[in-house]
Amino acid sequence: MIRYDIIRYYSGDAVRRIADIPIIYDEKTGLSRIDPEIIWRWRDSQIPLGDWSESGPALSEAEKLDLYQKLRVFLAKQPKRFESLR
């Protein structure tokens, strides 16, 4: 079984942007993980929230670092569900 999910992040900007960060379930460990090597993208505003979006702009290095730090805190609070980010 392969299970894919997302963590949906909403920016705090005046014009709210959304990033869907894919998480991958590892059957061996029973934990989900985030692949930090993939390109994280802002959602294309023309695509419905129920559909996957790969066409938005990539997060800048500063945006990705900021989100990465927030995800580390979020994942650390749920050690039974997620592998920690390195």
C-alpha positions as CSV (number, residue, x, y, z in Angstrom):
1,M,0.0,0.0,0.0
2,I,1.3,3.4,-0.9
3,R,-0.4,6.4,0.8
4,Y,0.2,10.0,-0.2
5,D,-1.1,12.9,1.8
6,I,-0.3,16.6,2.1
7,I,0.2,19.2,4.7
8,R,-1.5,22.3,3.5
9,Y,0.2,25.6,4.6
10,Y,-1.6,29.0,4.5
11,S,0.7,32.0,4.4
12,G,0.0,34.9,6.8
13,D,0.4,37.4,4.0
14,A,-2.3,40.0,3.2
15,V,-3.0,38.0,0.0
16,R,-3.0,34.5,1.4
17,R,-1.1,31.9,-0.5
18,I,-1.3,28.2,-0.1
19,A,1.5,25.5,-0.3
20,D,0.7,21.8,-0.4
21,I,3.7,19.9,1.0
22,P,3.4,16.2,0.1
23,I,4.0,13.6,2.8
24,I,4.9,10.0,2.1
25,Y,3.8,7.1,4.3
26,D,6.5,4.5,5.1
27,E,4.9,1.1,5.7
28,K,8.1,-0.3,7.3
29,T,8.2,2.3,10.1
30,G,4.5,3.2,10.2
31,L,5.5,6.9,10.0
32,S,4.9,9.6,7.4
33,R,7.8,11.8,6.1
34,I,8.4,14.9,4.1
35,D,11.0,14.8,1.3
36,P,12.9,18.1,1.7
37,E,14.6,17.7,-1.6
38,I,11.5,18.1,-3.8
39,I,10.5,21.5,-5.2
40,W,7.9,23.0,-2.9
41,R,5.4,25.1,-4.8
42,W,2.7,27.6,-4.1
43,R,-0.7,26.4,-5.3
44,D,-2.0,27.8,-8.6
45,S,-5.0,29.9,-7.6
46,Q,-7.0,28.7,-10.6
47,I,-7.0,25.0,-9.5
48,P,-9.7,23.9,-7.0
49,L,-8.5,23.0,-3.5
50,G,-9.6,19.4,-4.0
51,D,-7.2,18.9,-6.9
52,W,-3.4,18.6,-6.9
53,S,-1.5,21.6,-8.1
54,E,2.0,21.5,-9.6
55,S,1.8,24.5,-11.7
56,G,2.3,27.3,-9.2
57,P,5.6,29.1,-8.6
58,A,8.3,27.4,-6.5
59,L,8.9,28.8,-3.0
60,S,12.0,31.0,-2.8
61,E,14.9,29.7,-0.7
62,A,13.9,32.1,2.1
63,E,10.2,30.9,2.0
64,K,11.2,27.3,2.0
65,L,13.6,27.8,4.9
66,D,10.9,29.6,6.9
67,L,8.3,26.8,6.1
68,Y,10.9,24.1,6.8
69,Q,11.4,25.5,10.3
70,K,7.7,25.7,11.0
71,L,7.3,22.1,9.8
72,R,10.1,20.9,12.1
73,V,8.1,22.2,15.1
74,F,4.9,20.8,13.8
75,L,6.3,17.3,13.2
76,A,8.3,17.2,16.4
77,K,5.0,17.5,18.3
78,Q,3.7,14.4,16.6
79,P,6.5,11.8,16.9
80,K,4.1,8.8,16.6
81,R,2.9,10.0,13.1
82,F,5.9,11.6,11.5
83,E,9.6,11.1,11.0
84,S,11.5,14.2,12.2
85,L,13.0,16.5,9.5
86,R,16.7,16.6,9.4
